[in-house]
């Protein structure tokens, strides 16, 4: 069985929590974390080179709370340039368990559960 591919871009915290629960269905505990080259927070199900061990293993709920706190501390510059369009933007997030930064070509990618990154969410008219 292959793991479920999850990508969510949104600005509501409850959506982050739900997406994390889905992402953690395959590997239910994170034991390490790292900040990827693109500034994403990546959770790993095993200790890997270049990642920091967590003091306790985190389930989806614990990882969600850490990700929420981490996102709140991100400076506006971490979101990149604000999109220019006919509508509104707000600070949100991207959660993904595939693609960059998970597929970096590095040995540790096979231990990644999910990556969380700051992202502008666009609301078009």
LUMTI-282617 format. One record per residue: x, y, z of N, C-alpha, C in turn. Coordinates in steps of 0.2 Angstrom, whole numbers. Layout:
BEGIN
     nx     ny     nz    cax    cay    caz     cx     cy     cz
      X      Y      Z      X      Y      Z      X      Y      Z
...
% end
This chain:
BEGIN
     nx     ny     nz    cax    cay    caz     cx     cy     cz
      4     -6      0      0      0      0      4      6      0
      3     11     -4      6     17     -4      3     22      0
      7     27      3      4     32      7      0     37      3
     -5     40      7    -10     45      4     -6     51      2
     -7     54     -4     -4     60     -5     -8     66     -3
     -5     70      2     -9     76      5     -5     82      3
     -9     87      0     -7     94      0    -13     98      1
    -12    103      6    -17    108      8    -14    114      8
    -18    119      5    -16    126      6    -22    130      8
    -21    133     14    -27    136     17    -25    141     23
    -30    144     26    -28    149     31    -31    147     38
    -35    142     38    -39    141     44    -35    135     48
    -34    136     55    -30    132     59    -33    125     59
    -40    125     59    -43    118     60    -42    114     53
    -41    117     48    -39    113     42    -32    111     42
    -27    114     46    -21    112     47    -21    106     51
    -25    106     56    -25    100     61    -28     94     57
    -33     95     53    -36     89     49    -31     86     44
    -28     91     41    -23     89     36    -17     85     39
    -15     87     45    -10     83     49    -12     76     51
    -18     76     53    -21     69     55    -21     64     49
    -22     67     43    -22     63     37    -15     61     35
    -10     66     35     -3     65     34      0     60     39
     -2     60     45      0     55     50     -3     48     50
     -7     47     46    -10     40     45     -5     35     44
      0     36     39      4     31     37     10     30     43
     13     35     45     17     35     51     14     40     56
     13     37     62      9     40     67     13     44     72
     19     44     72     23     48     77     29     51     73
     30     57     75     36     61     73     41     60     78
     48     59     76     53     58     81     58     63     80
     58     67     74     63     72     73     60     77     68
     64     83     68     61     88     63     67     92     60
     66     95     55     72    100     52     68    105     48
     72    110     47     70    116     43     73    115     36
     69    114     31     71    112     24     75    119     21
     78    118     15     81    123     12     76    129     10
     70    127      9     65    132      7     62    135     13
     64    133     19     61    136     25     55    132     28
     53    127     25     48    122     27     50    119     34
     45    118     38     46    113     44     44    106     42
     49    102     42     48     95     40     48     90     47
     43     86     47     43     81     52     45     74     50
     49     70     54     52     64     52     49     58     57
     48     52     54     46     47     58     52     43     61
     58     45     60     64     42     62     69     47     63
     74     45     67     80     50     68     84     49     61
     86     55     59     89     55     52     95     61     53
    100     60     49    105     64     48    103     71     46
    105     76     49    103     83     48     97     85     51
     93     81     54     87     83     58     88     83     65
     84     87     69     84     87     76     80     82     79
     82     79     84     77     74     88     72     78     92
     66     76     92     61     79     96     62     76    103
     61     80    109     62     78    115     57     72    117
     51     72    114     46     66    114     43     65    107
     41     59    106     38     58    100     31     62     99
     30     65     94     23     68     93     19     65     88
     12     64     90      7     62     86      5     68     81
      0     67     77     -3     72     73     -5     78     77
     -8     77     83    -10     83     87     -4     87     90
      1     84     92      6     87     95     10     91     89
     11     87     84     15     90     78     11     96     75
      4     96     75      0    102     73      1    108     78
      1    107     84      2    112     89      9    115     88
     14    111     87     21    114     86     21    118     79
     18    115     74     18    119     67     14    125     68
      8    125     72      5    132     73      9    137     76
     12    135     81     17    140     85     22    142     80
     25    137     76     31    139     72     28    144     67
     23    143     64     20    147     59     19    154     61
     16    154     67     15    161     71     21    165     71
     27    162     72     33    165     73     37    167     66
     34    165     61     37    166     54     36    174     53
     42    177     50     41    184     48     37    184     42
     35    190     40     31    191     34     35    189     28
     42    190     28     46    189     23     47    181     21
     45    177     26     45    170     25     40    168     20
     35    172     19     29    171     15     30    172      7
     36    176      6     38    178     -1     34    184     -2
     34    186     -8     31    192    -10     23    191    -10
     19    196     -8     12    196     -7      9    196    -15
      5    191    -16      2    191    -23     -2    197    -25
     -1    200    -31     -5    205    -33    -10    203    -38
    -17    204    -35    -22    202    -39    -28    205    -37
    -34    204    -40    -40    208    -39    -44    203    -33
    -42    204    -27    -45    201    -22    -40    202    -15
    -41    197    -11    -38    198     -4    -33    192     -3
    -28    194      1    -23    189      3    -23    188     10
    -21    182     13    -20    182     20    -14    177     21
    -11    177     27     -6    173     28     -9    166     30
     -6    161     27     -9    154     28     -3    149     28
     -4    143     25      1    138     26      0    133     20
      5    129     19      5    123     14      7    117     18
      3    112     18      5    106     21      6    101     15
     11     97     15     12     92      9     16     86     12
     14     80      9     19     75     11     22     72      5
     22     76     -1     26     74     -7     28     80    -10
     33     80    -15     36     85    -18     41     89    -14
     44     94    -16     48     98    -12     45    101     -6
     48    101      0     55     99      1     55     92      3
     50     88      3     50     81      4     55     77     -1
     54     79     -7     58     75    -12     65     80    -14
     69     80     -9     75     84    -10     81     80    -13
     80     74    -14     86     69    -16     91     67    -11
     89     69     -5     93     68      1     91     61      4
     95     58      7     94     51     11     88     52     16
     88     58     19     83     58     24     75     59     22
     74     60     15     68     61     13     63     55     14
     66     49     14     62     43     14     59     43     22
     61     47     26     59     47     33     54     52     34
     53     57     30     48     62     31     41     60     31
     38     63     36     30     62     36     27     68     32
     29     74     34     25     80     31     29     86     32
     28     91     27     31     97     28     26    103     28
     27    108     32     23    113     33     27    120     31
     24    124     27     27    130     26     22    136     26
     25    142     27     20    148     26     19    149     19
     13    151     18     11    153     11      5    158     11
      5    162      6      0    167      5     -6    163      2
    -12    164      5    -18    161      2    -22    167     -1
    -24    166     -7    -27    171    -11    -35    170    -11
    -38    175    -10    -46    175    -11    -48    180    -16
    -50    177    -22    -51    180    -28    -59    183    -27
    -60    188    -31    -67    191    -31    -71    187    -36
% end
